[in-house]
């Protein structure tokens, strides 16, 4: 219950500061994932265990593909952590001096 309340406050704070959620977030959340990134190629999302998935369209999560490229995984986890407080647990740590 506390998680839901805190996530709602986190979302409200983002909305108040002009960081409105894109429409594709709704589709990704309905499918049970944390939204990470979407562009003309497709959509990246993170599941509740921290695995990154790809789908060609935000509304179709019937057959998502697992992502194996470390660079894409790290980027998706970081983005998901920006959008959802609960996904922040999956954000990779960077060593000192890494960009």
Secondary structure as GFF3:
##gff-version 3
##sequence-region A 1 99
A	DSSP	alpha_helix	2	16	.	.	.	ID=ss1
A	DSSP	alpha_helix	24	30	.	.	.	ID=ss2
A	DSSP	beta_strand	34	38	.	.	.	ID=ss3
A	DSSP	beta_strand	43	46	.	.	.	ID=ss4
A	DSSP	beta_strand	52	55	.	.	.	ID=ss5
A	DSSP	beta_strand	65	66	.	.	.	ID=ss6
A	DSSP	alpha_helix	70	83	.	.	.	ID=ss7
A	DSSP	three_ten_helix	86	90	.	.	.	ID=ss8
###
